[in-house]
Amino acid sequence: MMVAMKPPRAETRRYLPGSPFKPPAPPPPAETFAVHDQVTHDKYGLGVILGVEDDVAVLVDFGPQRLRIPVPCAKLTKL
């Protein structure tokens, strides 16, 4: 039995200055957190930042539990 292989997915192409198409939008800046910031998480709810680990993770107190959440995290937003 012969199985056809799928072609590899195309990567994003780089923008050429002479191109007639618009350049891609720059990615939004990563959200920065500080100690005592109030945050909300889609799964855990409201919380307060207890510690920040140099753009690696944040320690958040959600009331009954404290969690270390790696950043950037799409589910964690600052209030």
C-alpha positions as CSV (number, residue, x, y, z in Angstrom):
1,M,0.0,0.0,0.0
2,M,1.4,3.4,-1.0
3,V,0.6,6.5,1.1
4,A,1.0,9.9,-0.4
5,M,2.9,12.4,1.8
6,K,1.5,15.8,2.5
7,P,3.6,18.7,1.4
8,P,5.2,20.7,4.2
9,R,3.3,23.8,5.4
10,A,4.4,27.1,4.0
11,E,6.2,29.3,6.4
12,T,5.5,33.0,6.6
13,R,7.2,34.9,3.8
14,R,9.4,37.9,4.5
15,Y,8.3,41.3,3.2
16,L,10.2,42.7,0.3
17,P,10.5,46.6,0.3
18,G,9.5,46.8,-3.4
19,S,6.4,44.7,-3.0
20,P,3.0,46.2,-4.0
21,F,1.4,44.5,-1.1
22,K,1.0,45.9,2.4
23,P,3.7,44.8,5.0
24,P,2.5,42.4,7.6
25,A,1.3,44.0,10.9
26,P,3.9,43.9,13.7
27,P,3.0,41.6,16.5
28,P,1.4,43.3,19.5
29,P,3.8,43.9,22.4
30,A,3.9,41.3,25.1
31,E,1.9,42.4,28.2
32,T,4.2,43.1,31.2
33,F,3.2,42.4,34.7
34,A,4.3,43.9,38.0
35,V,3.8,42.8,41.6
36,H,0.4,43.7,43.0
37,D,-1.2,43.9,39.5
38,Q,-4.8,42.6,39.4
39,V,-5.3,40.1,36.6
40,T,-8.0,37.8,35.3
41,H,-7.6,34.3,33.9
42,D,-10.1,32.5,31.7
43,K,-10.0,29.4,33.9
44,Y,-9.0,30.5,37.4
45,G,-10.8,33.9,37.6
46,L,-9.5,37.0,39.4
47,G,-6.0,37.1,40.9
48,V,-3.2,39.3,42.1
49,I,0.4,39.0,40.9
50,L,2.8,37.9,43.8
51,G,6.0,37.6,41.8
52,V,7.5,38.1,38.3
53,E,10.3,35.9,36.9
54,D,12.0,38.1,34.2
55,D,9.5,37.6,31.3
56,V,9.4,33.8,32.0
57,A,6.5,33.3,34.4
58,V,4.4,35.0,37.0
59,L,3.2,33.8,40.4
60,V,-0.5,34.6,40.8
61,D,-2.7,34.3,43.9
62,F,-6.2,33.2,42.8
63,G,-7.6,33.0,46.4
64,P,-7.7,29.3,47.2
65,Q,-4.7,28.5,45.1
66,R,-1.4,30.1,43.9
67,L,-0.2,29.2,40.4
68,R,3.0,29.8,38.4
69,I,1.9,30.8,34.9
70,P,4.4,31.0,32.0
71,V,4.2,34.2,30.0
72,P,3.1,35.2,27.5
73,C,-0.3,33.6,28.3
74,A,-3.3,34.4,26.1
75,K,-5.7,33.6,28.9
76,L,-4.1,36.0,31.4
77,T,-5.0,39.7,31.1
78,K,-4.2,42.7,33.3
79,L,-7.1,44.7,34.7
